[in-house]
Amino acid sequence: MKFALVISSDSHAVEPFDLWEKPLGARFGEKIPRLIHNYKGREGKFFACPGPAGVEPFPVRGLAAGVTDPAEAEEMMLAGYDPAQREKCLEKARVAAEVIYPTFGLFILGSEDAEVKQACCEVYNDWIAEFCGHNRKKFCGVAMIAMEEVHWAVRELERVAKKGMRAAMIPVVPPQGRPPYHESDYDSFWAAAQDLQVPLTLHAITGRVPDPLTFFDKSKREKEGPQKFVELLQEIGPTLADIICGGVLDRFPGLKLVSCEHEVSWLPYLMFRLDQIQKDFSFAFAVKLRKRASDYIREHLWSTMIDDPFSLGMRHIVGVDRIMWSSDFPHPRCAYLNTHTILDELLHDVPSEEGQKIVEGNVAVLYQLG
């Protein structure tokens, strides 16, 4: 075993199906995430979750796809909402700690009903704070923050920080009808995140592109799936360009951003393009930056990596201190009990000191773990 200590920078809770229905059902009815029986003539259980246009109720089945052992799959799913079981799974996988994101909550941030979205965020944030209270040395929950109303976002960020939460997730693109993130409308929120020292995450699936895994129609999934997957994973690029080139990081030099589930190897190309635009097409910039555009990525952006085979060869371009391994537990891509074997293979050619930063050190520093 190459690494004695590993921490996942991106794992997931699997929220109870009735998490939002119990406190919000009477108020919002069918607008809130809920379990339904039968959909479009198909029998079974489906989870209806508000999200961007195109998201439909999807079948309730084990997220531990590819796990052939039923007992193992069951313990992984139970760990999604039971902190005691999750602690046992971490011990079996020899993972020291996790940064925990929602599962269904990812879709909620892409929905268009601000009032429902804010209420759902508050319910989730209370639940995940309690979940992580089981063992704050092992669990670091990430709050959900809707961005339609900045004054609400600031209040919620301050509220969850008082609960001991050390990270927050905002939509990977601004909500429909709202200005881009570089506009001064958001400055009070950036200031609050900077002052509270709370890293802000841009996680895949929180934007306006629907996740093709939620397409109910099989033919639609087959026809549009590959294109939508690519669109889904490219939403973050324009957002980073907007934040950097709009001067947000000059106005708030202590702001910390996290790119989550987008992998890493695409970043050097974005860095090259932003520097090129800054040099050759400076008229396109609304403000004059104090640094090279790519330097803001090196200094302000941390990125999670599951199994990107090209990222490690580019680690010195992005910065070894800015790459964080993630398990994605308990979602289909996670290695679970094979974690250490896969990490040893993935980082075989990486010096041990650098590898330790990637699998544990960087995430521990960013989120003050350990």
N, C-alpha and C positions, 0 to 999 in steps of 0.2 A: 504494500500500500504506500503510494507516494506521498499522500497528504494525510496527516494525522487529524486535521481539523478542517471542516468545510461548512460553509453557510450558503444557503440558497437566497439569492437576491430577488427571486420572483417565484413564489408558490401561491397557491390559491385556496381560499376557503370555498366550500360548496354550501351556500346558504340554505337553511331549511325552507321548504317550499311555501310554508305559511308565514315566513318571516314578516312580509309586508302586509299580507291579507288580514292578519289579526288586528294590528293597530290602525290600518288605513282603509280596510275594505268598506266600512260603513260610510266613509267620507268620499272615497273616489271610485268605488265600485269596480267595474271591469278595466279601469285605467291602470290599476296597479299590478305588479307581477303576481301571478297566481297559478295554481294547478288546475287544469281542466280535464274533463273526461270526454274523450272522442273529439275528433276534429276533422271536418270536411269528409264525413262518412267513414273515417278510419277509427277503429276501436283502439282503446289504450289510454294511457296517461300522457298529457302534454303540458309543457310549461309555457304559459303566455307571458311574455316579458316586453314592456315598452322599449322601443329602440328606434333606430333610423328606419326610414321607409324601406320596406322589403323584408323586415324581420317578422317571421310568423311563429306561432306556437311550434315548439319542436318536441319530439318524443322524449320522454323521460327514460333514459337508459344509462347504464354505468358509464361514467366519464373515463374509467380506467380501461379504455379500449386497448386491445392487444394483450391484456393480462389473462393468461389462460387458467391460472389457479383461482377458482371461485372464492376461496377463503381469503386470498391475498387481495382480490378485487373488492371484496366486502369490507375488509379492514381499511382499505384506502378510501372508500366512499364514506365510511363512518368517521374517518379522520377529517373529512371536510367540514363537519359541524360539531364534532366532539373533541374538545381540547385535550382531554385525558388520553383518548385513543391516538390523537395526533402526536402527542409526546412519545407514545410507545412506538409509532411508526418512525419518528426521527431517530430513536435509539436503534431500531433494527437496521435502518439505512445508514447509520453512523453519520448523520447530519446534525451539526451542533445547534443550528438555529435557522429560522426562516423569516423572510419578509413576506407578509401575506396579503394578497390582493383578493378582491371578490371574484366570483365567476359570473353569476347573473347580473351583478351590479355593473359589469363592463358594458352591457347592452343599454342599461338605464341611462348612462351618461350621454348616449347618442340619441335619446328620445327628444321630442320637441315640446313636451308639456312641462314648462318650468316649475309650476306649482307641485305637480306630482313628483317630478325629479328631485326637488329639494326635500320634500317629505320623505322620499325613499332613501335619500342620502343620510338624513338624520337618523332614521331607524337603523340602517346598516351600520353607521358609525358607532352608535350605542352598542349594537350587538358585537361588533368586532373588537371594540374596546374591552368589553366584558370577557370575550373569548380569550384575548391576549393576556388578560389579568390572571389567567390560570398559571402562566409562567412567562413573565416579561423578559427573562433572560434568553428564552428560546423563541418567543413569538413577537414579531414587530408588525403590527397591523397598519395597513395603509388606508387612510380615510378617503371617502368619495366626496368631491366638491363640485357641484354644478356651478356654471359660470354665467348664467343669464343675468343675474342680479349681483353685481360686485359687492354691494354692501352686505348682502346675505352671505356671500362666499367668505368675506373677511370674518364675519361673526362666527360662521361655522368652523373656519380654520382655527380661530382663537379658542373656540369651545372644545374642539377635539384635542388641541395641544394641551389644554388643562387636564384632559383625561389621560395624558401621558402618551398620546400617539405621536410618532416621530416622523411621519411621512404623509403626503396627501396626493391624490390622483385627480387631475383635471382632464377635461376632454382633450383628445389629441388635436382637434381643430375647434375653433370657437363655435358656439351654438349658432344654429341657423338664424340669420337676421342680426347677429351681433357683429361689431367691428372686429378686425384682426387684432391679435394679441399685442401688437406693438403700440396700439393707440393708448393714449393716456387714461382712457376709461378704466383700465385694469391696474393702474399704478398703485392704488391703495392696497390691492391684493398682493402684488409683487412685494411691496414694502412690508406687509405683514409676514409673508413667508420668509423674507430676508431677516426680519427682526426676531422671529420665532425660531430661525434656523431649521426650518422644515423643508426638506427636499421636495420638489414637485415633479410628479411622474406623468409622462405622456405614454400611456399604455395602448397597445394595439387593441382594436375593437371598440374604442370609446369615441369614435368619430362619426362621420355621416355615411360611410360605406357599410352596408350590411354584411355580416359574416355569412359566407355561403354555406356554412354548416347548419345555419338556421333555415335554409330554403326547404320548404315543405315539399315542393314539387321536384321529383327526382330528375325530370328532363331539364328543368331550369338550372338545377345544381350542376348537371353535366355540361350544359351549354355555356353557362355564365360563370361557373365556379372558378376556373383558373384565372380569368380576367379579374374577378372580384377579389380573389386572394391577393393578387398583385396590387390592386388599387388600395386594398385594406392596409397593406404593409408599406405603402408609399405616402400615406397621408401625413406622416410626421415630417418629411423633408421640407415641404413648403412652410410648415409651421415653424421649424427651426430657423429657416431662412428669414421668415418674417420677424421673429423675436430678435435674432442677431442683427440683421440689417436695419431694423427699426430702432436700434439703440437701447433696447430694454436692459441689456446686460451692462451697458455703460451707466445707465441711471441707477441700476441696482446691482452693484458689483459683488454682493454677497449671495446672490440668488443661485441655487443649485437645482439643476434639471436632470431628470432620468429618462432615458429612452428604454422602454420596456417591451420585450418580445419582438423587437425589430432586428435582432442580431447586430453585428458590428461591421462586417466587411464592406457595407455600402457607404460608410461614413467618410473614408478617405476621398472617394469621388466627390461627395458633397463638399468637402473641405476645399478640394481643388477648384470646383466650379465657383464657389463663393469667393475665393481669392481672385479668380479670373474676372468675375463680374466686378468686384471691388476695384481691380486695377484697370480694366479696359472699358468698363461701362459704369463709371462712378456716378454718372448723371442719373442712374436708376435708383440711387440711394437717397432716401428722404433726409438722412442725417449723415454727418461725417463721423465715422467710427474712430475710436482712439487706438484700435489695434487692428491687426489683420483679422479678417473674418474667421479664418480657421482657428485662430488662437482662442476664440470664445468657446469653441467646441472642446478644445483641449483642456480649458480651465473650468468650464461650467457644466459640462455634460458627462454623466456617467451612463454606461450602456450595459444592458444585460445580455448574456450569451448562453444559449442552451447547447448547441452543437454545431455552430457555424465553422466549417472546416477552414475557411480562408481568414477568419478574424485574427487568429494567433500569428499568422505571418505578417499582419499589418499592425500588430499591437504597439509598436514603437511610433507609428504615425498618429494613431489615436491617443496613445498614452497608456502604458501598462497600469498606471494608477486609476484608470477610468473604466476598466473592463471588469464586470462582475458575473461570475457563473450563476446560472439559475437552473433549478430542477423542473419547474413548472408543475410540481406535485399538486394534486393527483391527476392532472390532465394527461391525455394520451401520450404526449412526448416525453413524460418523465421517466427516468431510469429506475427510480425507487431502490430496490434491493441491489441493483447493479451499479449504483452511483459511483462507487470508488473504482470499479473496474473500468467504466467508461471514461471517468476523469483521467485515470492513469494513461489510457490509450490516447485520449484527446490532447493531453498536454505532455505527451512523451518527449517531445523535442524542446520543450520550454524549460529554461533553468528553474530549479526548484524555488528559488527566492521569488521570481516573477510569478510562477505558478501559484504559490501560496497567496500572493496578493489577489490573484484572479478568483481563486476558489473560496477565499475567506477574508483576507486582510482589507481589501477595498470596501467591501460591504460593511464590515465591522466598524470601520472609521466613519463612513458616510452616515450610518444610522446609530452610531454610538452603542454598538452591541458588544457584549462581553465585558 
